C-alpha cells in the first residue's frame, strides 16, 4: 500500500468521526472519544488522494515514540495492514527519529496484534483502561526492538 502522510485537518477529523467498524471493532469508531490532541494526528492518503487511514504519534520521553494507527473500515481484513504499518513505521522513523517505537492495542484485536508482530513488535506488558461506553478493556503493550 503506497500512502502519503500529511498533518490531519478539521476535515480529516470530520471524516474519521463518521467511520464505522463492525463489532467488536466498533470500539475504534471515530466518534467514541473526542480528539484531545489534534496536532498529533496525521492523515494517510492513497495515490488517488483518498483518505485510507490515520496515524497518531506521542513522544513518551526517554526516546520512545508511541504510535497509533487505523485503516478505513472498508479496507480492514483485506491483507493491507502490514503494508500500512510498515509505511507508518518508515514515516515515523524519518520524521521523528525515535530510539524506540511503542504502541497499545486492545487485547481483543487479535488481527491487529498479529500484524504488529509480523512488523516486528513484541509484547512488553498489559494494562486495563476504563471507558464509559465499553467498560474495562484490557490492552496489550508492544514495542518494536531497535
TIRO-2110 file (N, C-alpha, C; in Angstrom, 1 decimal):
// TIRO-2110
0.9, -1.2, 0.0, N, 1, A
0.0, 0.0, 0.0, CA, 1, A
0.9, 1.2, 0.0, C, 1, A
0.8, 2.0, -1.0, N, 2, A
1.5, 3.3, -1.1, CA, 2, A
0.7, 4.4, -0.6, C, 2, A
1.2, 5.1, 0.4, N, 3, A
0.4, 6.2, 1.0, CA, 3, A
1.3, 7.4, 1.3, C, 3, A
0.7, 8.5, 1.3, N, 4, A
1.4, 9.8, 1.7, CA, 4, A
0.8, 10.3, 3.0, C, 4, A
1.6, 10.8, 3.9, N, 5, A
1.1, 11.3, 5.2, CA, 5, A
1.3, 12.8, 5.2, C, 5, A
0.2, 13.4, 5.7, N, 6, A
0.1, 14.9, 5.9, CA, 6, A
-0.5, 15.1, 7.3, C, 6, A
-0.2, 16.3, 7.9, N, 7, A
-0.9, 16.6, 9.2, CA, 7, A
-2.5, 16.6, 8.9, C, 7, A
-3.2, 16.0, 9.9, N, 8, A
-4.6, 15.9, 9.9, CA, 8, A
-5.2, 17.3, 9.9, C, 8, A
-6.4, 17.5, 9.3, N, 9, A
-7.1, 18.8, 9.3, CA, 9, A
-8.4, 18.6, 9.9, C, 9, A
-9.2, 19.7, 10.1, N, 10, A
-10.5, 19.6, 10.6, CA, 10, A
-11.4, 18.7, 9.8, C, 10, A
-11.2, 18.7, 8.5, N, 11, A
-11.9, 17.9, 7.5, CA, 11, A
-11.6, 16.4, 7.8, C, 11, A
-10.3, 16.1, 8.1, N, 12, A
-9.9, 14.7, 8.4, CA, 12, A
-10.7, 14.2, 9.6, C, 12, A
-10.8, 15.0, 10.6, N, 13, A
-11.5, 14.6, 11.8, CA, 13, A
-13.0, 14.4, 11.6, C, 13, A
-13.5, 15.2, 10.8, N, 14, A
-15.0, 15.0, 10.4, CA, 14, A
-15.2, 13.7, 9.7, C, 14, A
-14.3, 13.4, 8.8, N, 15, A
-14.4, 12.1, 8.1, CA, 15, A
-14.2, 10.9, 9.1, C, 15, A
-13.1, 11.0, 9.9, N, 16, A
-12.8, 9.9, 10.9, CA, 16, A
-14.0, 9.7, 11.8, C, 16, A
-14.7, 10.8, 12.2, N, 17, A
-15.8, 10.6, 13.1, CA, 17, A
-17.0, 9.8, 12.5, C, 17, A
-17.0, 9.8, 11.2, N, 18, A
-18.1, 9.1, 10.5, CA, 18, A
-17.8, 7.6, 10.3, C, 18, A
-16.5, 7.2, 10.5, N, 19, A
-16.1, 5.8, 10.2, CA, 19, A
-16.8, 4.9, 11.2, C, 19, A
-17.3, 3.8, 10.7, N, 20, A
-18.0, 2.8, 11.5, CA, 20, A
-17.4, 1.4, 11.2, C, 20, A
-16.9, 0.7, 12.2, N, 21, A
-16.4, -0.6, 12.1, CA, 21, A
-17.4, -1.6, 12.6, C, 21, A
-17.4, -2.9, 12.1, N, 22, A
-18.3, -3.9, 12.7, CA, 22, A
-17.9, -4.3, 14.1, C, 22, A
-18.8, -4.7, 14.9, N, 23, A
-18.5, -5.2, 16.2, CA, 23, A
-17.5, -6.4, 16.1, C, 23, A
-16.6, -6.6, 17.0, N, 24, A
-16.3, -5.8, 18.2, CA, 24, A
-15.4, -4.6, 17.9, C, 24, A
-15.0, -4.4, 16.6, N, 25, A
-14.1, -3.3, 16.2, CA, 25, A
-14.8, -1.9, 16.3, C, 25, A
-16.1, -1.9, 16.6, N, 26, A
-16.7, -0.6, 16.7, CA, 26, A
-16.1, 0.2, 17.9, C, 26, A
-15.3, -0.5, 18.7, N, 27, A
-14.6, 0.1, 19.8, CA, 27, A
-13.7, 1.2, 19.2, C, 27, A
-13.3, 1.1, 17.9, N, 28, A
-12.4, 2.0, 17.2, CA, 28, A
-13.2, 3.1, 16.4, C, 28, A
-14.5, 3.1, 16.4, N, 29, A
-15.3, 4.1, 15.7, CA, 29, A
-14.7, 5.5, 16.0, C, 29, A
-14.7, 6.3, 15.0, N, 30, A
-14.1, 7.6, 15.1, CA, 30, A
-14.7, 8.6, 16.0, C, 30, A
-15.9, 8.3, 16.5, N, 31, A
-16.5, 9.3, 17.4, CA, 31, A
-16.6, 8.8, 18.9, C, 31, A
-15.9, 7.7, 19.2, N, 32, A
-16.0, 7.1, 20.5, CA, 32, A
-15.4, 8.0, 21.6, C, 32, A
-14.3, 8.6, 21.3, N, 33, A
-13.6, 9.6, 22.2, CA, 33, A
-13.3, 10.9, 21.5, C, 33, A
-13.4, 12.0, 22.1, N, 34, A
-13.1, 13.2, 21.5, CA, 34, A
-11.6, 13.3, 21.2, C, 34, A
-11.2, 14.0, 20.2, N, 35, A
-9.8, 14.2, 19.8, CA, 35, A
-9.3, 15.3, 20.7, C, 35, A
-8.4, 14.9, 21.6, N, 36, A
-7.8, 15.9, 22.6, CA, 36, A
-6.6, 16.6, 22.1, C, 36, A
-5.8, 15.9, 21.2, N, 37, A
-4.5, 16.5, 20.7, CA, 37, A
-4.5, 16.4, 19.2, C, 37, A
-5.2, 17.2, 18.5, N, 38, A
-5.3, 17.0, 17.0, CA, 38, A
-3.9, 17.2, 16.4, C, 38, A
-3.0, 17.9, 17.0, N, 39, A
-1.7, 18.2, 16.4, CA, 39, A
-0.9, 16.9, 16.3, C, 39, A
-1.3, 15.8, 17.0, N, 40, A
-0.5, 14.6, 17.0, CA, 40, A
-1.0, 13.6, 15.9, C, 40, A
-2.0, 14.0, 15.1, N, 41, A
-2.6, 13.1, 14.1, CA, 41, A
-2.1, 13.5, 12.7, C, 41, A
-2.0, 12.5, 11.9, N, 42, A
-1.6, 12.6, 10.5, CA, 42, A
-2.7, 11.8, 9.7, C, 42, A
-3.0, 12.3, 8.5, N, 43, A
-3.8, 11.5, 7.6, CA, 43, A
-3.0, 10.7, 6.7, C, 43, A
-3.5, 9.6, 6.2, N, 44, A
-2.9, 8.8, 5.2, CA, 44, A
-3.8, 8.7, 3.9, C, 44, A
-3.2, 9.2, 2.8, N, 45, A
-3.9, 9.2, 1.6, CA, 45, A
-3.3, 8.3, 0.5, C, 45, A
-4.1, 7.7, -0.3, N, 46, A
-3.5, 6.8, -1.3, CA, 46, A
-3.2, 7.7, -2.5, C, 46, A
-2.7, 7.0, -3.6, N, 47, A
-2.3, 7.7, -4.8, CA, 47, A
-3.4, 8.5, -5.5, C, 47, A
-4.7, 8.2, -5.2, N, 48, A
-5.8, 8.9, -5.8, CA, 48, A
-6.2, 10.1, -4.9, C, 48, A
-5.6, 10.2, -3.7, N, 49, A
-5.9, 11.3, -2.8, CA, 49, A
-7.0, 10.9, -1.8, C, 49, A
-7.4, 9.6, -1.8, N, 50, A
-8.5, 9.2, -0.9, CA, 50, A
-7.9, 8.9, 0.5, C, 50, A
-8.6, 9.3, 1.5, N, 51, A
-8.2, 9.1, 2.9, CA, 51, A
-8.4, 7.6, 3.2, C, 51, A
-7.3, 6.9, 3.5, N, 52, A
-7.3, 5.5, 3.7, CA, 52, A
-7.0, 5.1, 5.2, C, 52, A
-6.5, 6.1, 6.0, N, 53, A
-6.1, 5.8, 7.3, CA, 53, A
-5.6, 7.0, 8.0, C, 53, A
-5.2, 6.8, 9.3, N, 54, A
-4.6, 7.9, 10.1, CA, 54, A
-3.5, 7.3, 10.9, C, 54, A
-2.7, 8.2, 11.4, N, 55, A
-1.6, 7.9, 12.3, CA, 55, A
-1.7, 8.9, 13.5, C, 55, A
-1.2, 8.5, 14.6, N, 56, A
-1.1, 9.3, 15.8, CA, 56, A
0.2, 9.0, 16.4, C, 56, A
0.9, 10.1, 16.8, N, 57, A
2.2, 10.0, 17.4, CA, 57, A
2.3, 10.8, 18.7, C, 57, A
2.9, 10.2, 19.7, N, 58, A
3.1, 10.9, 21.0, CA, 58, A
4.5, 10.6, 21.6, C, 58, A
5.2, 11.6, 21.9, N, 59, A
6.5, 11.5, 22.5, CA, 59, A
6.3, 11.0, 23.9, C, 59, A
6.8, 9.8, 24.3, N, 60, A
6.6, 9.3, 25.6, CA, 60, A
7.8, 9.6, 26.5, C, 60, A
8.8, 10.3, 26.0, N, 61, A
10.0, 10.5, 26.7, CA, 61, A
11.0, 9.4, 26.7, C, 61, A
12.2, 9.6, 27.0, N, 62, A
13.2, 8.6, 27.0, CA, 62, A
13.5, 8.0, 25.6, C, 62, A
13.2, 8.8, 24.6, N, 63, A
13.5, 8.3, 23.2, CA, 63, A
12.4, 7.4, 22.7, C, 63, A
11.3, 7.3, 23.4, N, 64, A
10.2, 6.4, 23.0, CA, 64, A
9.1, 7.2, 22.3, C, 64, A
8.6, 6.7, 21.1, N, 65, A
7.5, 7.3, 20.4, CA, 65, A
6.4, 6.4, 20.4, C, 65, A
5.2, 6.8, 20.9, N, 66, A
4.0, 5.9, 20.8, CA, 66, A
3.3, 6.2, 19.5, C, 66, A
2.9, 5.1, 18.8, N, 67, A
2.3, 5.1, 17.5, CA, 67, A
0.9, 4.6, 17.7, C, 67, A
-0.1, 5.3, 17.1, N, 68, A
-1.4, 4.7, 17.0, CA, 68, A
-1.8, 4.8, 15.5, C, 68, A
-2.6, 3.9, 15.0, N, 69, A
-2.9, 4.0, 13.6, CA, 69, A
-4.2, 3.2, 13.4, C, 69, A
-4.9, 3.6, 12.2, N, 70, A
-6.1, 2.9, 11.8, CA, 70, A
-6.3, 3.0, 10.4, C, 70, A
-6.9, 1.9, 9.8, N, 71, A
-7.3, 1.9, 8.4, CA, 71, A
-8.8, 2.2, 8.3, C, 71, A
-9.2, 2.7, 7.2, N, 72, A
-10.6, 3.0, 6.9, CA, 72, A
-11.3, 1.6, 7.0, C, 72, A
-12.5, 1.6, 7.6, N, 73, A
-13.2, 0.4, 7.9, CA, 73, A
-13.3, -0.6, 6.7, C, 73, A
-13.6, -0.1, 5.5, N, 74, A
-13.8, -1.0, 4.3, CA, 74, A
-12.5, -1.5, 3.8, C, 74, A
-11.3, -1.1, 4.4, N, 75, A
-10.0, -1.6, 4.0, CA, 75, A
-9.5, -2.6, 5.0, C, 75, A
-10.2, -2.8, 6.1, N, 76, A
-9.7, -3.8, 7.1, CA, 76, A
-10.0, -5.2, 6.6, C, 76, A
-9.2, -6.1, 7.1, N, 77, A
-9.5, -7.5, 6.8, CA, 77, A
-9.1, -7.9, 5.3, C, 77, A
-8.4, -7.0, 4.6, N, 78, A
-8.1, -7.3, 3.2, CA, 78, A
-6.6, -7.5, 3.0, C, 78, A
-5.9, -7.8, 4.1, N, 79, A
-4.4, -8.0, 4.0, CA, 79, A
-3.6, -6.8, 3.6, C, 79, A
-4.1, -5.6, 4.0, N, 80, A
-3.4, -4.3, 3.7, CA, 80, A
-2.7, -3.8, 5.0, C, 80, A
-3.0, -4.4, 6.1, N, 81, A
-2.5, -3.9, 7.4, CA, 81, A
-1.0, -3.9, 7.5, C, 81, A
-0.3, -5.0, 7.1, N, 82, A
1.1, -5.0, 7.3, CA, 82, A
1.8, -3.9, 6.4, C, 82, A
1.4, -3.8, 5.2, N, 83, A
2.0, -2.7, 4.3, CA, 83, A
1.7, -1.3, 4.9, C, 83, A
0.5, -1.1, 5.5, N, 84, A
0.2, 0.2, 6.1, CA, 84, A
1.0, 0.4, 7.3, C, 84, A
1.2, -0.6, 8.2, N, 85, A
2.0, -0.5, 9.4, CA, 85, A
3.5, -0.2, 9.0, C, 85, A
4.0, -0.9, 8.0, N, 86, A
5.4, -0.7, 7.6, CA, 86, A
5.6, 0.7, 7.0, C, 86, A
4.6, 1.2, 6.3, N, 87, A
4.7, 2.6, 5.8, CA, 87, A
4.6, 3.6, 6.9, C, 87, A
3.8, 3.4, 7.9, N, 88, A
3.7, 4.2, 9.1, CA, 88, A
5.0, 4.2, 9.9, C, 88, A
5.6, 3.1, 10.0, N, 89, A
6.9, 3.0, 10.7, CA, 89, A
8.0, 3.7, 10.0, C, 89, A
8.0, 3.6, 8.7, N, 90, A
9.0, 4.3, 7.9, CA, 90, A
8.9, 5.8, 8.0, C, 90, A
7.6, 6.3, 8.0, N, 91, A
7.4, 7.7, 8.2, CA, 91, A
7.8, 8.1, 9.6, C, 91, A
7.4, 7.3, 10.6, N, 92, A
7.8, 7.7, 12.0, CA, 92, A
9.3, 7.8, 12.2, C, 92, A
10.0, 6.8, 11.6, N, 93, A
11.5, 6.8, 11.8, CA, 93, A
12.1, 8.1, 11.1, C, 93, A
11.6, 8.4, 9.9, N, 94, A
12.1, 9.5, 9.2, CA, 94, A
11.8, 10.9, 9.8, C, 94, A
10.5, 11.0, 10.2, N, 95, A
10.0, 12.3, 10.7, CA, 95, A
10.4, 12.6, 12.2, C, 95, A
10.4, 11.5, 13.0, N, 96, A
10.6, 11.7, 14.4, CA, 96, A
11.9, 11.2, 15.0, C, 96, A
12.6, 10.3, 14.2, N, 97, A
13.8, 9.7, 14.6, CA, 97, A
13.8, 9.2, 16.1, C, 97, A
12.9, 8.3, 16.4, N, 98, A
12.8, 7.8, 17.7, CA, 98, A
13.8, 6.7, 18.0, C, 98, A
14.2, 6.5, 19.3, N, 99, A
15.1, 5.4, 19.7, CA, 99, A
14.2, 4.1, 19.7, C, 99, A
13.0, 4.3, 20.2, N, 100, A
12.1, 3.1, 20.3, CA, 100, A
10.7, 3.5, 19.9, C, 100, A
10.0, 2.6, 19.4, N, 101, A
8.6, 2.8, 19.0, CA, 101, A
7.7, 1.8, 19.8, C, 101, A
6.7, 2.4, 20.4, N, 102, A
5.8, 1.6, 21.2, CA, 102, A
4.3, 1.8, 20.8, C, 102, A
3.5, 0.8, 21.1, N, 103, A
2.1, 1.0, 20.8, CA, 103, A
1.2, 0.2, 21.8, C, 103, A
0.0, 0.5, 21.9, N, 104, A
-1.0, -0.2, 22.7, CA, 104, A
-2.2, -0.6, 21.8, C, 104, A
-2.6, -1.8, 22.0, N, 105, A
-3.7, -2.3, 21.2, CA, 105, A
-4.7, -3.1, 22.1, C, 105, A
-6.0, -2.9, 21.9, N, 106, A
-7.0, -3.7, 22.7, CA, 106, A
-6.7, -5.2, 22.5, C, 106, A
-6.7, -5.9, 23.6, N, 107, A
-6.4, -7.3, 23.6, CA, 107, A
-7.3, -8.1, 22.7, C, 107, A
-8.5, -7.7, 22.6, N, 108, A
-9.5, -8.5, 21.7, CA, 108, A
-9.1, -8.4, 20.2, C, 108, A
-8.3, -7.4, 19.9, N, 109, A
-8.0, -7.1, 18.5, CA, 109, A
-6.8, -8.0, 18.0, C, 109, A
-7.1, -9.3, 18.0, N, 110, A
-6.0, -10.2, 17.6, CA, 110, A
-5.5, -10.1, 16.2, C, 110, A
-6.4, -9.6, 15.3, N, 111, A
-5.9, -9.5, 13.9, CA, 111, A
-4.8, -8.3, 13.9, C, 111, A
-5.0, -7.3, 14.6, N, 112, A
-4.0, -6.2, 14.6, CA, 112, A
-2.8, -6.7, 15.4, C, 112, A
-2.9, -7.4, 16.4, N, 113, A
-1.7, -7.9, 17.2, CA, 113, A
-0.9, -8.8, 16.3, C, 113, A
-1.5, -9.6, 15.5, N, 114, A
-0.8, -10.5, 14.5, CA, 114, A
0.0, -9.6, 13.5, C, 114, A
-0.6, -8.6, 13.0, N, 115, A
0.0, -7.7, 12.0, CA, 115, A
1.2, -7.0, 12.7, C, 115, A
1.0, -6.5, 13.9, N, 116, A
2.1, -5.8, 14.6, CA, 116, A
3.3, -6.7, 14.9, C, 116, A
3.0, -8.0, 15.3, N, 117, A
4.0, -9.0, 15.5, CA, 117, A
4.8, -9.2, 14.2, C, 117, A
4.0, -9.3, 13.1, N, 118, A
4.7, -9.6, 11.8, CA, 118, A
5.6, -8.4, 11.4, C, 118, A
5.2, -7.2, 11.9, N, 119, A
6.0, -6.0, 11.6, CA, 119, A
7.2, -5.9, 12.5, C, 119, A
7.3, -6.8, 13.5, N, 120, A
8.5, -6.9, 14.4, CA, 120, A
8.2, -6.5, 15.8, C, 120, A
7.0, -6.0, 16.1, N, 121, A
6.7, -5.7, 17.5, CA, 121, A
6.7, -6.9, 18.4, C, 121, A
7.0, -6.7, 19.7, N, 122, A
7.0, -7.7, 20.7, CA, 122, A
6.2, -7.2, 21.9, C, 122, A
5.4, -8.1, 22.5, N, 123, A
4.6, -7.8, 23.7, CA, 123, A
5.5, -7.5, 24.8, C, 123, A
5.2, -6.4, 25.5, N, 124, A
6.1, -6.0, 26.7, CA, 124, A
5.3, -5.8, 28.0, C, 124, A
3.9, -5.9, 27.9, N, 125, A
3.1, -5.7, 29.1, CA, 125, A
1.7, -5.6, 28.7, C, 125, A
0.9, -5.2, 29.8, N, 126, A
-0.5, -5.1, 29.6, CA, 126, A
-1.1, -4.1, 30.6, C, 126, A
-2.2, -3.6, 30.3, N, 127, A
-2.9, -2.7, 31.3, CA, 127, A
-4.4, -2.7, 30.9, C, 127, A
-5.2, -2.1, 31.8, N, 128, A
-6.6, -2.0, 31.6, CA, 128, A
-7.0, -0.6, 31.6, C, 128, A
-7.9, -0.2, 30.6, N, 129, A
-8.4, 1.2, 30.6, CA, 129, A
-9.9, 1.1, 30.7, C, 129, A
-10.5, 2.0, 31.4, N, 130, A
-12.0, 2.1, 31.5, CA, 130, A
-12.6, 3.1, 30.6, C, 130, A
-13.7, 2.7, 29.9, N, 131, A
-14.4, 3.5, 29.0, CA, 131, A
-15.9, 3.5, 29.4, C, 131, A
-16.5, 4.7, 29.3, N, 132, A
-17.9, 4.8, 29.7, CA, 132, A
-18.7, 3.9, 28.8, C, 132, A
-18.4, 3.8, 27.6, N, 133, A
-19.3, 3.0, 26.6, CA, 133, A
-18.9, 1.5, 26.7, C, 133, A
-17.7, 1.2, 26.9, N, 134, A
-17.3, -0.2, 26.8, CA, 134, A
-16.9, -0.9, 28.1, C, 134, A
-16.8, -0.1, 29.2, N, 135, A
-16.3, -0.7, 30.5, CA, 135, A
-14.8, -0.8, 30.5, C, 135, A
-14.3, -1.8, 31.3, N, 136, A
-12.9, -2.1, 31.4, CA, 136, A
-12.4, -2.9, 30.2, C, 136, A
-11.4, -2.4, 29.5, N, 137, A
-10.9, -3.0, 28.3, CA, 137, A
-9.4, -3.3, 28.5, C, 137, A
-9.0, -4.6, 28.5, N, 138, A
-7.5, -4.9, 28.6, CA, 138, A
-6.8, -4.5, 27.3, C, 138, A
-5.6, -4.0, 27.5, N, 139, A
-4.7, -3.6, 26.4, CA, 139, A
-3.4, -4.4, 26.4, C, 139, A
-2.8, -4.6, 25.3, N, 140, A
-1.5, -5.2, 25.1, CA, 140, A
-0.5, -4.1, 24.8, C, 140, A
0.6, -4.0, 25.5, N, 141, A
1.6, -3.0, 25.3, CA, 141, A
2.7, -3.7, 24.4, C, 141, A
3.1, -3.1, 23.4, N, 142, A
4.1, -3.7, 22.4, CA, 142, A
5.2, -2.7, 22.1, C, 142, A
6.3, -3.2, 21.8, N, 143, A
7.5, -2.4, 21.4, CA, 143, A
8.2, -3.0, 20.2, C, 143, A
8.7, -2.1, 19.4, N, 144, A
9.5, -2.5, 18.2, CA, 144, A
10.9, -2.5, 18.7, C, 144, A
11.6, -3.6, 18.7, N, 145, A
13.0, -3.6, 19.1, CA, 145, A
13.8, -2.7, 18.2, C, 145, A
14.9, -2.0, 18.7, N, 146, A
15.7, -1.2, 17.9, CA, 146, A
16.4, -2.0, 16.8, C, 146, A
END
